[in-house]
């Protein structure tokens, strides 16, 4: 019987990291090799020991790069490290009579070979963007290490080269050419040359490999998968307002063995992110969840579900052994109960009346009823109002408008009388709402954008007109925005709230000065919705930061070199902002 040693990958990864750092240090800093090098200079020619030092540096860099993948049980990382460890030990044998690093490398090699069954994870989905990030990351690392290599031999440097000359020497050395820095000892000059050239070659080879290997998209919904998902939505779409968002074409899906349930997901930074509840027959949900978890184990990913319902969270936690955390509430309005009458709706009623008096008119239609020209106008207007160049969305955004497959979607447009001749994208269109189907009798808010110069109250007018037109469209319930931490805000202001809850609410109110947390909750509350709690499902508390960052990346609120705020709470890419606020440009992130 095989015994699982779950601690082996993590321990091996950290050991490889330490060995790699030691190899880099010994390959760069002369202090760590002078004491022994003199003892073997008479045995081996200088060029051999110089090449050994350069090789030690390159082996160290590769081990550091592979350490994280080794901790994640990646089989390719195991193969690479098993090859590098003996090579590193051989290099150390050429440079040292007694090397603890060589001994540790051989011990780790033996441990990895004995426990090869622990390293079974397949590679992550990939694209050729990996090649670019590899080139940039290694390029920065090459410059940093190269600067140290050039500068840590002050006793042998001829003259006092400037910082620019040292940088030039590093850049030329990475391309295999001599630079302006001169050394009094040939062995030092050779060491610098071989080390810099080796770093450049390592960067070029790994980048070329990543660029030329077969590309597999990180996520893609095939035509056959989309057809099967639509069939399940036609039968079971009433169960979850987020179900239609599984049709985003940058998601992947995993079906239950019976094909009666499906889970939509995307892999981001080693986290397998599912969104909403499984789609299909609830009796088949456990089978889909088990398939999902099998995929997680095959790739050694971290499983997570963002925005699932209470029912979905219960099944996920039971079947997958995960934990759940309430992260907010979805505002759902029952059309039959909605009215503008009464004191509670006074503020909304006044805003709507004032906006209509300002000359705004609304049209509520199915996308199928739009002409191609109208679709182009709406698309152009919505794109022009987007606050950023990045199209955001994952869990609560469809990512397209006007596709022939989405004819059942509902679009609400606001027009300003007397502005037909204005030269603006979309003509007289000043705001757009876009809803996706929620089963046969519901719609769920996907996109909400408006002109930045539009009058206050336009958001209220759009939502009210959509709710008033819903019965004619056969719609009985409408899902609006998601309010992050709503229950904490609501309970914290009640009589008898404890000090911890009041402190948490005060902190959220403080954050609302910059981020729309409290204001969005109050905006949604104007329409007298009932609140459906939404949950984050996760393995352990230590995984939450990683899941949060991955969710922000999936929603495009966090991009390379351009981090986005995690507190901008909108269902789509620009503007479900409360009345009078500025469009901010983003869908709802449902990560903590």
C-alpha positions in Angstrom: 0.0 0.0 0.0 1.4 3.4 -1.0 1.7 6.0 1.7 0.9 9.6 0.7 3.5 12.1 1.9 1.7 15.3 1.2 4.4 17.4 2.9 7.1 16.2 0.4 6.3 18.6 -2.5 6.4 21.7 -0.3 9.5 20.6 1.5 11.2 19.7 -1.8 10.2 23.1 -3.3 11.7 25.0 -0.4 14.8 22.9 -0.5 15.2 23.5 -4.2 14.8 27.2 -3.6 17.5 27.3 -0.9 19.9 25.3 -3.1 19.2 27.6 -6.0 19.9 30.7 -3.9 23.2 29.2 -2.6 24.2 28.3 -6.2 23.5 31.9 -7.3 25.3 33.4 -4.4 28.4 31.2 -5.0 28.3 31.9 -8.7 28.1 35.7 -8.1 29.9 36.6 -4.9 33.7 35.8 -5.0 33.9 35.6 -1.2 32.1 32.3 -1.1 34.5 30.6 -3.5 38.0 32.0 -2.9 38.8 29.8 0.1 38.6 26.6 -2.0 39.3 27.7 -5.6 43.0 28.0 -5.0 43.1 24.4 -3.9 42.0 23.1 -7.2 43.5 25.6 -9.7 46.5 23.3 -10.1 44.2 20.3 -10.9 41.9 21.9 -13.4 42.6 24.6 -16.0 41.2 28.1 -15.2 38.7 27.9 -17.9 37.1 24.8 -16.5 36.6 26.3 -13.0 35.4 29.5 -14.6 32.8 27.6 -16.6 31.8 25.6 -13.5 31.2 28.9 -11.6 29.0 30.2 -14.5 27.2 26.8 -14.7 26.5 27.0 -10.9 24.9 30.4 -11.4 22.6 29.1 -14.2 21.6 26.0 -12.3 20.7 28.2 -9.3 18.6 30.4 -11.4 16.7 27.5 -12.9 16.1 25.9 -9.5 14.7 29.1 -8.1 12.4 29.4 -11.1 11.2 25.8 -10.7 10.8 25.8 -6.9 7.2 27.1 -6.9 6.1 24.6 -9.6 7.7 21.9 -7.6 5.7 22.9 -4.5 2.6 22.6 -6.7 3.4 19.0 -7.6 4.0 19.8 -11.3 5.4 16.7 -13.0 7.4 18.8 -15.5 9.1 20.7 -12.7 10.0 17.4 -11.0 11.6 16.1 -14.2 13.6 19.3 -14.7 14.7 19.4 -11.0 15.7 15.8 -11.1 18.0 16.6 -14.0 19.4 19.8 -12.5 20.3 18.5 -9.1 22.9 16.0 -10.2 24.2 18.6 -12.7 24.5 21.1 -9.8 26.3 18.5 -7.6 28.7 17.8 -10.4 29.4 21.5 -10.9 30.1 21.8 -7.2 32.4 18.8 -7.3 34.5 20.6 -9.9 34.7 23.7 -7.8 35.0 22.4 -4.2 36.6 19.5 -2.4 33.9 19.3 0.2 30.5 20.9 -0.6 27.5 20.7 1.7 25.4 22.0 -1.2 26.4 19.1 -3.4 25.5 16.6 -0.6 22.1 18.3 0.0 21.5 18.3 -3.8 22.1 14.5 -4.0 20.0 13.8 -0.9 17.1 15.9 -2.4 17.6 14.1 -5.7 17.2 10.7 -4.0 14.1 11.9 -2.1 12.5 13.2 -5.3 13.1 9.9 -7.1 11.7 7.8 -4.2 8.6 10.0 -4.0 8.0 10.6 -7.7 4.4 9.6 -7.2 3.7 12.8 -5.2 4.4 14.9 -8.3 1.6 14.2 -10.7 0.1 17.6 -11.5 -0.2 18.5 -15.2 0.8 21.8 -16.6 -1.5 24.9 -16.4 -3.4 26.1 -19.4 -1.1 28.4 -21.3 -0.8 31.0 -24.1 2.1 32.7 -25.8 1.8 35.7 -23.4 3.8 33.4 -21.1 6.8 34.0 -23.4 6.5 37.7 -23.0 6.2 37.6 -19.2 9.1 35.2 -19.0 11.3 37.5 -21.2 10.4 40.6 -19.1 10.9 38.8 -15.7 14.2 37.1 -16.6 15.3 40.3 -18.3 15.0 42.3 -15.1 16.6 39.4 -13.1 19.5 39.3 -15.6 20.2 43.0 -15.2 20.2 42.8 -11.4 22.4 39.7 -11.3 24.6 41.0 -14.1 25.2 44.2 -12.3 26.3 42.3 -9.2 28.6 40.0 -11.3 30.3 43.0 -12.9 30.7 45.0 -9.7 31.7 42.4 -7.1 35.3 42.2 -8.3 36.5 45.7 -7.3 40.1 44.6 -6.8 40.5 43.4 -10.4 38.6 46.1 -12.2 40.8 48.4 -14.2 40.1 52.0 -13.5 36.7 53.3 -12.1 34.0 52.6 -14.7 30.8 54.6 -14.4 27.4 53.3 -13.8 26.5 53.7 -17.4 29.6 51.7 -18.5 28.8 48.9 -16.1 25.2 48.7 -17.4 26.5 48.7 -20.9 28.9 45.9 -20.1 25.9 43.9 -18.6 23.7 44.5 -21.7 26.5 43.6 -24.1 27.5 40.6 -22.0 24.0 39.2 -22.2 24.4 39.1 -26.0 27.8 37.4 -25.8 29.9 40.6 -26.5 32.6 42.2 -24.5 31.8 45.5 -22.8 33.8 48.5 -21.7 34.7 47.2 -18.2 38.2 45.7 -18.1 39.7 43.3 -15.5 43.3 42.7 -14.6 42.8 39.0 -14.2 41.9 36.9 -17.2 40.0 34.4 -15.0 37.8 37.1 -13.6 37.1 38.5 -17.1 36.2 35.0 -18.3 33.9 34.4 -15.3 32.0 37.6 -15.9 31.8 36.9 -19.7 30.6 33.3 -19.3 28.1 34.2 -16.5 26.5 37.1 -18.5 26.4 35.1 -21.7 24.9 32.1 -19.9 22.2 34.3 -18.4 21.4 35.8 -21.8 21.3 32.3 -23.3 19.0 31.0 -20.6 16.6 33.9 -21.1 16.6 33.4 -24.9 16.1 29.6 -24.8 13.3 29.7 -22.2 11.5 32.5 -24.1 11.9 30.8 -27.4 10.6 27.5 -26.0 7.5 29.2 -24.5 6.9 31.1 -27.7 7.1 28.1 -30.0 5.5 25.4 -28.0 1.8 24.5 -29.0 -0.6 27.1 -27.6 -3.5 26.1 -25.5 -5.9 28.9 -24.6 -6.3 29.5 -20.9 -10.1 29.3 -21.3 -12.5 28.8 -24.2 -16.1 27.8 -24.6 -16.4 25.6 -27.7 -19.5 25.7 -29.9 -20.5 22.2 -28.7 -20.1 23.1 -25.1 -22.1 26.3 -25.6 -24.9 24.3 -27.2 -25.0 21.9 -24.3 -24.9 24.7 -21.7 -27.8 26.5 -23.4 -29.8 23.3 -23.4 -29.3 22.9 -19.6 -30.2 26.6 -19.1 -33.4 26.1 -21.1 -34.4 23.4 -18.6 -32.9 24.6 -15.4 -32.1 28.3 -15.9 -34.6 29.4 -13.2 -32.4 28.2 -10.4 -29.6 30.8 -10.5 -29.6 34.4 -11.8 -26.0 34.0 -12.7 -26.5 30.9 -14.9 -26.5 32.8 -18.2 -23.0 34.2 -17.5 -21.6 30.7 -17.9 -21.9 31.4 -21.6 -19.0 33.8 -21.6 -16.7 32.5 -24.3 -13.6 32.9 -22.2 -14.7 30.3 -19.7 -14.2 26.6 -19.7 -16.8 24.1 -18.5 -16.7 20.7 -16.8 -19.8 18.4 -17.1 -21.1 15.8 -14.7 -20.7 12.1 -15.8 -24.4 12.1 -16.8 -24.1 15.4 -18.7 -27.0 16.8 -16.7 -25.0 19.4 -14.9 -22.1 21.7 -15.7 -19.7 24.1 -13.9 -18.2 27.1 -15.7 -14.7 28.1 -14.6 -11.5 29.9 -15.5 -8.0 29.2 -14.2 -6.1 32.2 -13.0 -2.7 32.1 -11.3 -3.2 28.5 -10.3 -6.7 29.0 -8.9 -9.6 27.2 -10.6 -12.4 29.8 -10.2 -16.0 28.6 -10.7 -18.7 31.3 -10.8 -22.3 30.9 -9.5 -24.0 27.6 -8.9 -23.6 24.6 -11.1 -26.1 24.6 -14.0 -28.5 21.8 -14.6 -30.4 19.2 -12.5 -29.5 19.7 -8.8 -29.3 15.9 -8.4 -26.4 15.9 -10.9 -24.5 18.8 -9.1 -22.5 16.4 -6.9 -21.2 14.6 -10.0 -20.1 17.9 -11.6 -18.5 19.0 -8.4 -16.5 15.7 -8.2 -15.3 16.2 -11.8 -14.3 19.7 -10.9 -12.3 18.5 -7.9 -10.7 15.8 -10.0 -9.5 18.5 -12.4 -8.2 20.5 -9.4 -6.2 17.5 -8.2 -4.8 16.6 -11.6 -3.3 20.1 -12.0 -2.7 20.8 -8.3 -4.9 24.0 -8.5 -6.6 25.8 -5.7 -10.4 25.4 -6.0 -12.7 28.3 -5.4 -16.3 29.4 -6.2 -17.3 33.0 -6.3 -20.9 34.2 -6.0 -22.7 30.9 -5.4 -26.1 30.8 -3.6 -26.7 29.4 -0.2 -28.0 26.1 -1.7 -25.0 25.9 -4.0 -22.7 26.7 -1.1 -24.1 23.9 1.0 -23.6 21.3 -1.8 -20.1 22.5 -2.5 -19.1 22.4 1.1 -20.6 18.9 1.6 -19.3 17.3 -1.6 -15.9 18.9 -1.8 -15.1 19.5 1.8 -14.6 23.2 1.4 -15.6 26.2 3.5 -18.0 29.0 2.7 -17.9 32.8 3.5 -20.7 35.2 2.9 -19.5 38.1 0.9 -22.6 40.1 0.1 -26.1 40.1 -1.2 -27.8 40.2 -4.6 -30.7 42.6 -4.9 -33.7 40.9 -6.6 -37.0 42.7 -7.3 -40.3 40.9 -7.6 -42.0 42.7 -10.5 -45.5 42.1 -9.1 -44.6 43.8 -5.8 -42.9 46.9 -7.4 -44.7 50.2 -7.3 -43.7 53.9 -7.2 -46.6 54.6 -4.8 -46.1 55.2 -1.1 -43.8 57.1 1.2 -41.0 54.5 0.9 -40.7 55.2 -2.8 -40.9 59.0 -2.6 -37.3 59.6 -3.4 -37.2 57.3 -6.4 -40.5 58.8 -7.6 -39.2 62.3 -7.4 -36.0 61.4 -9.2 -37.8 59.7 -12.0 -40.3 62.6 -12.5 -37.5 65.2 -12.5 -35.5 63.2 -15.1 -38.5 62.7 -17.4 -39.2 66.5 -17.2 -35.6 67.1 -18.3 -36.5 65.4 -21.6 -35.4 61.8 -21.2 -37.3 59.0 -22.8 -36.7 55.2 -22.4 -37.2 52.2 -24.7 -37.3 48.7 -23.4 -36.9 45.9 -26.0 -35.6 42.5 -26.6 -32.3 42.4 -28.5 -34.0 40.4 -31.2 -36.2 43.5 -31.9 -33.2 45.7 -32.6 -32.0 46.5 -36.1 -28.3 46.0 -36.8 -27.9 49.8 -37.0 -29.4 50.2 -33.5 -27.1 47.4 -32.2 -24.1 49.3 -33.6 -25.3 52.6 -32.1 -25.8 51.0 -28.6 -22.5 49.2 -28.8 -20.6 52.3 -29.9 -22.2 54.4 -27.1 -21.5 51.8 -24.4 -17.9 51.4 -25.5 -17.4 55.2 -25.5 -18.6 55.4 -21.9 -16.4 52.7 -20.6 -14.1 54.1 -18.0 -11.1 52.1 -19.0 -9.7 50.3 -22.0 -9.9 47.0 -20.2 -13.2 45.1 -20.7 -13.9 43.7 -17.3 -16.0 40.9 -16.1 -16.1 37.2 -15.2 -18.7 36.1 -12.7 -21.6 38.6 -13.5 -20.8 39.9 -17.0 -21.5 38.4 -20.4 -18.7 40.2 -22.2 -20.6 40.9 -25.4 -23.7 42.7 -26.8 -25.9 42.0 -29.8 -24.7 38.5 -30.6 -27.3 36.6 -32.6 -27.3 33.8 -29.9 -28.4 36.4 -27.3 -31.6 37.5 -28.9 -33.6 36.9 -25.6 -31.6 39.5 -23.7 -33.3 42.8 -22.8 -31.9 46.2 -23.5 -33.1 49.5 -22.0 -32.0 52.7 -23.6 -32.4 56.3 -22.4 -32.7 59.0 -25.1 -32.5 62.8 -24.7 -35.1 64.7 -26.7 -33.7 67.3 -29.1 -30.2 65.7 -29.2 -30.7 63.6 -32.4 -28.2 65.8 -34.3 -25.5 65.7 -31.7 -22.3 64.2 -33.0 -21.8 61.6 -30.3 -21.4 57.8 -30.4 -24.9 56.3 -30.4 -26.6 59.5 -31.5 -29.2 60.5 -28.9 -28.6 57.5 -26.6 -27.5 58.7 -23.2 -27.6 55.5 -21.1 -27.9 51.7 -21.6 -29.0 48.8 -19.4 -28.5 45.3 -20.7 -30.1 42.2 -19.0 -29.5 38.5 -19.7 -32.2 35.9 -19.3 -32.8 34.3 -15.9 -34.8 31.3 -16.9 -38.0 32.0 -18.8 -39.5 34.5 -16.4 -36.5 36.5 -15.1 -33.7 38.8 -16.2 -30.4 39.6 -14.6 -28.5 42.8 -14.9 -25.4 42.5 -17.1 -24.3 46.0 -18.2 -25.2 49.4 -17.0 -23.5 52.4 -18.6 -24.4 56.0 -19.1 -23.0 59.2 -20.6 -20.8 61.0 -18.1 -22.6 64.2 -18.8 -26.1 62.7 -18.2 -28.4 64.3 -15.5 -28.7 62.8 -12.0 -31.5 60.3 -11.6 -31.0 58.6 -15.0 -30.1 55.3 -13.3 -33.3 55.4 -11.3 -35.3 56.1 -14.5 -33.7 53.2 -16.4 -34.4 50.7 -13.6 -37.9 51.9 -13.0 -38.8 51.7 -16.8 -37.3 48.2 -17.0 -39.4 47.1 -14.0 -42.6 48.7 -15.4 -42.1 47.1 -18.8 -41.3 43.7 -17.4 -44.8 42.2 -17.3 -45.2 42.9 -21.1 -42.0 40.9 -21.6 -43.2 38.0 -19.5 -40.7 38.9 -16.7 -41.6 38.3 -13.1 -38.3 39.0 -11.3 -35.3 41.2 -12.0 -31.8 40.7 -10.5 -30.1 44.1 -10.0 -26.7 44.9 -8.5 -24.7 43.0 -5.9 -24.1 44.8 -2.6 -20.8 43.8 -1.0 -21.0 43.3 2.8 -24.6 44.4 2.8 -25.6 42.4 5.9 -22.8 43.9 7.9 -23.9 47.4 7.0 -27.6 46.6 7.7 -27.0 44.8 11.0 -24.4 47.2 12.2 -26.8 50.1 12.3 -29.5 48.3 14.2 -30.2 48.8 17.9 -28.3 46.3 20.0 -25.5 45.7 17.5 -22.3 44.6 19.3 -19.0 46.5 19.4 -17.3 44.2 16.8 -20.1 44.5 14.3 -20.3 48.3 14.8 -16.6 48.6 14.3 -16.8 46.6 11.1 -19.6 48.7 9.8 -17.7 51.9 10.7 -14.7 50.7 8.8 -16.9 49.9 5.7 -18.5 53.4 5.9 -15.0 54.9 6.1 -14.0 53.0 3.0 -17.2 54.2 1.3 -15.7 57.7 1.2 -13.6 56.4 -1.7 -15.3 53.2 -2.8 -19.0 52.6 -3.4 -19.8 50.1 -0.7 -22.5 51.8 1.4 -23.8 54.0 -1.4 -24.4 51.0 -3.7 -26.3 49.2 -0.9 -28.5 52.2 -0.3 -29.0 52.7 -4.0 -30.2 49.1 -4.4 -32.4 49.4 -1.3 -34.4 52.2 -3.0 -36.2 49.6 -5.1 -37.4 47.5 -2.1 -35.7 44.3 -3.2 -35.3 41.1 -1.3 -31.7 40.1 -0.7 -30.2 36.8 -1.8 -26.9 36.1 0.0 -23.9 35.1 -2.1 -20.9 33.2 -0.9 -17.3 32.5 -1.6 -16.3 28.8 -1.3 -12.7 28.1 -0.5 -10.4 25.3 0.9 -8.6 27.0 3.8 -8.2 30.5 5.2 -4.6 30.7 4.1 -5.8 30.4 0.5 -8.1 33.5 0.7 -5.4 36.1 -0.3 -4.5 34.0 -3.3 -8.1 33.5 -4.3 -8.9 37.2 -3.8 -6.1 38.2 -6.1 -7.1 35.6 -8.7 -10.7 36.8 -8.6 -9.6 40.4 -9.1 -7.5 39.3 -12.1 -10.4 37.3 -13.6 -12.7 40.4 -13.2 -9.8 42.5 -14.8 -9.8 44.7 -11.7 -6.2 43.7 -11.2 -3.9 43.7 -14.3 -0.2 43.4 -14.8 1.4 46.7 -14.1 -2.0 48.4 -13.5 -3.7 47.2 -10.3 -7.4 48.1 -9.9 -9.3 48.7 -6.8 -11.1 45.7 -5.3 -13.9 47.8 -3.9 -15.6 49.0 -7.1 -18.9 47.2 -6.9 -20.6 47.0 -10.3 -22.2 44.2 -12.2 -20.6 45.3 -15.5 -18.1 47.5 -17.2 -19.0 51.0 -16.5 -21.8 52.4 -14.7 -24.3 51.0 -12.3 -23.3 53.9 -10.2 -25.8 55.5 -7.9 -27.5 58.6 -9.0 -25.3 61.6 -9.7 -22.0 59.7 -9.4 -19.4 59.4 -12.0 -19.2 56.2 -14.1 -16.4 54.1 -12.8 -16.0 51.4 -15.3 -16.2 47.9 -14.0 -18.2 44.8 -13.4 -18.9 43.4 -10.0 -15.9 41.6 -8.4 -17.3 39.1 -5.9 -14.0 38.3 -4.3 -13.2 39.3 -0.7 
